[in-house]
């Protein structure tokens, strides 16, 4: 298995950092590092996260990392990191999110 970040997930990571940096630069760096490392544990346990039925038949799951939700998809030998955001953000549960 390998991890691959989608362009949307990478943009989400940059957006979160840019949002936090003006207020708390040290926390912004720490949180981004934590989020960037979080998918590593999926290499050993790819089905660790809760499966999101709204995406059937795709195998899309989510894990919570601190106060952030990370959605990912298992496809053959790759775990795609799809999106991530703060849990307080108003996000839907359907395939468009």
Backbone as JSON Lines, residues from 0, in Angstrom:
{"i":0,"aa":"X","n":[0.84,-1.19,0.0],"ca":[0.0,0.0,0.0],"c":[0.88,1.25,0.0]}
{"i":1,"aa":"X","n":[0.35,2.29,-0.62],"ca":[1.01,3.58,-0.58],"c":[-0.04,4.66,-0.32]}
{"i":2,"aa":"X","n":[0.43,5.8,0.16],"ca":[-0.43,6.96,0.43],"c":[-0.25,7.96,-0.7]}
{"i":3,"aa":"X","n":[-1.36,8.51,-1.19],"ca":[-1.28,9.56,-2.19],"c":[-2.28,10.66,-1.82]}
{"i":4,"aa":"X","n":[-1.79,11.88,-1.69],"ca":[-2.65,13.02,-1.38],"c":[-3.23,13.57,-2.69]}
{"i":5,"aa":"X","n":[-4.54,13.81,-2.71],"ca":[-5.15,14.46,-3.87],"c":[-4.83,15.95,-3.82]}
{"i":6,"aa":"X","n":[-5.03,16.62,-4.94],"ca":[-4.77,18.07,-4.96],"c":[-5.7,18.81,-4.01]}
{"i":7,"aa":"X","n":[-6.95,18.34,-3.87],"ca":[-7.88,18.99,-2.94],"c":[-7.42,18.84,-1.49]}
{"i":8,"aa":"X","n":[-6.94,17.66,-1.13],"ca":[-6.47,17.45,0.24],"c":[-5.23,18.29,0.51]}
{"i":9,"aa":"X","n":[-4.33,18.37,-0.46],"ca":[-3.14,19.2,-0.29],"c":[-3.53,20.67,-0.13]}
{"i":10,"aa":"X","n":[-4.5,21.11,-0.92],"ca":[-5.0,22.49,-0.8],"c":[-5.65,22.72,0.55]}
{"i":11,"aa":"X","n":[-6.37,21.72,1.05],"ca":[-6.98,21.84,2.38],"c":[-5.92,22.03,3.45]}
{"i":12,"aa":"X","n":[-4.82,21.3,3.35],"ca":[-3.74,21.41,4.33],"c":[-3.13,22.81,4.3]}
{"i":13,"aa":"X","n":[-2.91,23.34,3.11],"ca":[-2.37,24.7,2.97],"c":[-3.36,25.71,3.53]}
{"i":14,"aa":"X","n":[-4.64,25.54,3.21],"ca":[-5.68,26.46,3.69],"c":[-5.74,26.49,5.21]}
{"i":15,"aa":"X","n":[-5.67,25.31,5.84],"ca":[-5.69,25.25,7.3],"c":[-4.49,25.96,7.9]}
{"i":16,"aa":"X","n":[-3.33,25.75,7.3],"ca":[-2.12,26.41,7.81],"c":[-2.25,27.93,7.68]}
{"i":17,"aa":"X","n":[-2.7,28.39,6.52],"ca":[-2.83,29.84,6.3],"c":[-3.87,30.46,7.24]}
{"i":18,"aa":"X","n":[-4.89,29.71,7.59],"ca":[-5.91,30.2,8.51],"c":[-5.36,30.33,9.94]}
{"i":19,"aa":"X","n":[-4.57,29.37,10.36],"ca":[-4.06,29.35,11.74],"c":[-2.81,30.2,11.95]}
{"i":20,"aa":"X","n":[-1.98,30.31,10.94],"ca":[-0.68,30.95,11.08],"c":[-0.72,32.37,11.65]}
{"i":21,"aa":"X","n":[-1.61,33.26,11.19],"ca":[-1.59,34.62,11.74],"c":[-1.89,34.69,13.24]}
{"i":22,"aa":"X","n":[-2.68,33.76,13.73],"ca":[-3.1,33.77,15.13],"c":[-2.13,32.98,16.01]}
{"i":23,"aa":"X","n":[-1.67,31.84,15.51],"ca":[-0.83,30.94,16.32],"c":[0.15,30.2,15.4]}
{"i":24,"aa":"X","n":[1.26,30.85,15.03],"ca":[2.19,30.24,14.07],"c":[2.77,28.9,14.53]}
{"i":25,"aa":"X","n":[3.12,28.79,15.8],"ca":[3.68,27.52,16.29],"c":[2.64,26.4,16.24]}
{"i":26,"aa":"X","n":[1.43,26.71,16.66],"ca":[0.35,25.72,16.62],"c":[0.04,25.34,15.17]}
{"i":27,"aa":"X","n":[0.06,26.31,14.27],"ca":[-0.22,26.02,12.86],"c":[0.78,25.01,12.31]}
{"i":28,"aa":"X","n":[2.05,25.21,12.59],"ca":[3.09,24.28,12.12],"c":[2.91,22.9,12.74]}
{"i":29,"aa":"X","n":[2.64,22.86,14.03],"ca":[2.47,21.58,14.73],"c":[1.27,20.81,14.2]}
{"i":30,"aa":"X","n":[0.16,21.49,13.99],"ca":[-1.06,20.84,13.52],"c":[-0.88,20.31,12.1]}
{"i":31,"aa":"X","n":[-0.25,21.11,11.24],"ca":[-0.02,20.66,9.86],"c":[0.89,19.44,9.84]}
{"i":32,"aa":"X","n":[1.93,19.43,10.67],"ca":[2.81,18.26,10.74],"c":[2.05,17.03,11.22]}
{"i":33,"aa":"X","n":[1.21,17.21,12.23],"ca":[0.42,16.1,12.76],"c":[-0.53,15.55,11.69]}
{"i":34,"aa":"X","n":[-1.18,16.44,10.96],"ca":[-2.11,16.01,9.91],"c":[-1.36,15.33,8.76]}
{"i":35,"aa":"X","n":[-0.19,15.82,8.43],"ca":[0.59,15.23,7.34],"c":[1.07,13.82,7.68]}
{"i":36,"aa":"X","n":[1.34,13.57,8.96],"ca":[1.81,12.25,9.4],"c":[0.67,11.27,9.68]}
{"i":37,"aa":"X","n":[-0.52,11.77,9.91],"ca":[-1.65,10.92,10.32],"c":[-1.92,9.75,9.37]}
{"i":38,"aa":"X","n":[-1.85,9.93,8.06],"ca":[-2.16,8.8,7.18],"c":[-1.16,7.64,7.28]}
{"i":39,"aa":"X","n":[0.0,7.86,7.85],"ca":[1.0,6.79,7.94],"c":[0.45,5.56,8.66]}
{"i":40,"aa":"X","n":[-0.37,5.76,9.67],"ca":[-0.92,4.61,10.4],"c":[-1.89,3.8,9.55]}
{"i":41,"aa":"X","n":[-2.41,4.42,8.49],"ca":[-3.32,3.7,7.59],"c":[-2.58,2.65,6.76]}
{"i":42,"aa":"X","n":[-1.28,2.78,6.64],"ca":[-0.51,1.78,5.9],"c":[-0.61,0.42,6.57]}
{"i":43,"aa":"X","n":[-0.64,0.4,7.9],"ca":[-0.78,-0.85,8.64],"c":[-2.24,-1.24,8.85]}
{"i":44,"aa":"X","n":[-3.1,-0.24,8.97],"ca":[-4.53,-0.48,9.26],"c":[-5.39,0.36,8.31]}
{"i":45,"aa":"X","n":[-5.45,0.01,7.03],"ca":[-6.17,0.86,6.07],"c":[-7.66,1.01,6.35]}
{"i":46,"aa":"X","n":[-8.26,0.07,7.03],"ca":[-9.69,0.15,7.32],"c":[-9.97,0.65,8.73]}
{"i":47,"aa":"X","n":[-9.02,1.36,9.28],"ca":[-9.13,1.92,10.62],"c":[-10.31,2.89,10.73]}
{"i":48,"aa":"X","n":[-10.51,3.7,9.72],"ca":[-11.54,4.73,9.77],"c":[-12.94,4.21,9.54]}
{"i":49,"aa":"X","n":[-13.9,5.04,9.94],"ca":[-15.33,4.73,9.75],"c":[-15.67,4.8,8.26]}
{"i":50,"aa":"X","n":[-16.35,3.79,7.76],"ca":[-16.77,3.78,6.36],"c":[-17.95,4.72,6.17]}
{"i":51,"aa":"X","n":[-17.93,5.49,5.07],"ca":[-18.99,6.45,4.76],"c":[-19.87,5.87,3.65]}
{"i":52,"aa":"X","n":[-21.03,5.39,4.04],"ca":[-21.93,4.69,3.12],"c":[-22.42,5.57,1.96]}
{"i":53,"aa":"X","n":[-22.42,6.87,2.13],"ca":[-22.89,7.77,1.07],"c":[-22.04,7.65,-0.19]}
{"i":54,"aa":"X","n":[-20.85,7.09,-0.08],"ca":[-19.94,6.98,-1.21],"c":[-19.98,5.62,-1.9]}
{"i":55,"aa":"X","n":[-20.83,4.69,-1.41],"ca":[-20.9,3.35,-2.02],"c":[-21.1,3.47,-3.52]}
{"i":56,"aa":"X","n":[-20.43,2.66,-4.31],"ca":[-19.64,1.48,-3.97],"c":[-18.17,1.77,-3.66]}
{"i":57,"aa":"X","n":[-17.76,3.03,-3.7],"ca":[-16.36,3.36,-3.37],"c":[-16.13,3.12,-1.89]}
{"i":58,"aa":"X","n":[-14.9,2.77,-1.54],"ca":[-14.57,2.55,-0.13],"c":[-13.93,3.82,0.44]}
{"i":59,"aa":"X","n":[-14.81,4.76,0.8],"ca":[-14.38,6.03,1.39],"c":[-14.6,5.94,2.89]}
{"i":60,"aa":"X","n":[-13.58,6.37,3.62],"ca":[-13.6,6.3,5.09],"c":[-13.14,7.63,5.65]}
{"i":61,"aa":"X","n":[-13.28,7.76,6.98],"ca":[-12.8,8.98,7.64],"c":[-12.15,8.62,8.96]}
{"i":62,"aa":"X","n":[-11.15,9.41,9.29],"ca":[-10.53,9.33,10.61],"c":[-10.56,10.73,11.21]}
{"i":63,"aa":"X","n":[-10.56,10.79,12.51],"ca":[-10.49,12.07,13.22],"c":[-9.08,12.2,13.77]}
{"i":64,"aa":"X","n":[-8.46,13.33,13.47],"ca":[-7.1,13.62,13.93],"c":[-7.18,14.91,14.73]}
{"i":65,"aa":"X","n":[-7.17,14.79,16.04],"ca":[-7.37,15.97,16.88],"c":[-8.76,16.53,16.63]}
{"i":66,"aa":"X","n":[-8.83,17.78,16.16],"ca":[-10.1,18.42,15.85],"c":[-10.39,18.43,14.35]}
{"i":67,"aa":"X","n":[-9.73,17.56,13.61],"ca":[-9.83,17.57,12.15],"c":[-10.33,16.23,11.63]}
{"i":68,"aa":"X","n":[-11.14,16.3,10.58],"ca":[-11.62,15.1,9.9],"c":[-10.83,14.92,8.61]}
{"i":69,"aa":"X","n":[-10.37,13.71,8.39],"ca":[-9.64,13.38,7.18],"c":[-10.39,12.26,6.47]}
{"i":70,"aa":"X","n":[-10.77,12.52,5.22],"ca":[-11.45,11.49,4.42],"c":[-10.45,10.87,3.46]}
{"i":71,"aa":"X","n":[-10.58,9.56,3.3],"ca":[-9.66,8.86,2.4],"c":[-10.4,7.74,1.69]}
{"i":72,"aa":"X","n":[-9.82,7.3,0.58],"ca":[-10.4,6.22,-0.2],"c":[-9.36,5.14,-0.41]}
{"i":73,"aa":"X","n":[-9.78,3.9,-0.22],"ca":[-8.91,2.76,-0.48],"c":[-9.25,2.27,-1.88]}
{"i":74,"aa":"X","n":[-8.25,2.25,-2.75],"ca":[-8.45,1.81,-4.12],"c":[-7.25,0.97,-4.53]}
{"i":75,"aa":"X","n":[-7.47,-0.33,-4.64],"ca":[-6.42,-1.28,-4.97],"c":[-5.28,-1.14,-3.97]}
{"i":76,"aa":"X","n":[-4.08,-0.77,-4.42],"ca":[-2.92,-0.71,-3.53],"c":[-2.61,0.71,-3.07]}
{"i":77,"aa":"X","n":[-3.57,1.62,-3.21],"ca":[-3.33,3.03,-2.87],"c":[-4.4,3.54,-1.92]}
{"i":78,"aa":"X","n":[-3.97,4.33,-0.95],"ca":[-4.88,5.05,-0.06],"c":[-4.81,6.51,-0.49]}
{"i":79,"aa":"X","n":[-5.9,7.01,-1.04],"ca":[-5.96,8.39,-1.49],"c":[-6.52,9.26,-0.37]}
{"i":80,"aa":"X","n":[-5.78,10.28,0.03],"ca":[-6.28,11.25,0.99],"c":[-7.1,12.25,0.18]}
{"i":81,"aa":"X","n":[-8.4,12.3,0.47],"ca":[-9.34,13.07,-0.34],"c":[-9.52,14.5,0.13]}
{"i":82,"aa":"X","n":[-9.84,14.68,1.41],"ca":[-10.14,16.01,1.96],"c":[-9.82,16.03,3.44]}
{"i":83,"aa":"X","n":[-9.63,17.21,3.98],"ca":[-9.54,17.36,5.43],"c":[-9.99,18.75,5.82]}
{"i":84,"aa":"X","n":[-10.56,18.84,7.03],"ca":[-11.06,20.12,7.53],"c":[-11.3,20.02,9.02]}
{"i":85,"aa":"X","n":[-11.47,21.2,9.63],"ca":[-11.76,21.27,11.05],"c":[-13.18,20.75,11.28]}
{"i":86,"aa":"X","n":[-13.38,20.01,12.35],"ca":[-14.69,19.39,12.63],"c":[-15.8,20.41,12.83]}
{"i":87,"aa":"X","n":[-15.46,21.65,13.15],"ca":[-16.49,22.68,13.33],"c":[-16.98,23.25,12.0]}
{"i":88,"aa":"X","n":[-16.24,22.99,10.92],"ca":[-16.68,23.46,9.61],"c":[-17.94,22.71,9.21]}
{"i":89,"aa":"X","n":[-18.86,23.41,8.59],"ca":[-20.11,22.8,8.16],"c":[-19.89,22.09,6.83]}
{"i":90,"aa":"X","n":[-19.71,20.78,6.9],"ca":[-19.5,19.98,5.7],"c":[-20.58,18.92,5.61]}
{"i":91,"aa":"X","n":[-21.0,18.62,4.42],"ca":[-21.99,17.57,4.21],"c":[-21.34,16.2,4.26]}
{"i":92,"aa":"X","n":[-22.14,15.19,4.07],"ca":[-21.63,13.82,4.12],"c":[-21.65,13.14,2.76]}
{"i":93,"aa":"X","n":[-22.16,13.82,1.75],"ca":[-22.31,13.18,0.44],"c":[-21.05,13.19,-0.39]}
{"i":94,"aa":"X","n":[-21.1,12.6,-1.57],"ca":[-19.94,12.44,-2.43],"c":[-19.32,13.75,-2.9]}
{"i":95,"aa":"X","n":[-20.04,14.86,-2.84],"ca":[-19.47,16.13,-3.28],"c":[-18.56,16.76,-2.24]}
{"i":96,"aa":"X","n":[-18.5,16.18,-1.04],"ca":[-17.71,16.77,0.04],"c":[-16.53,15.92,0.4]}
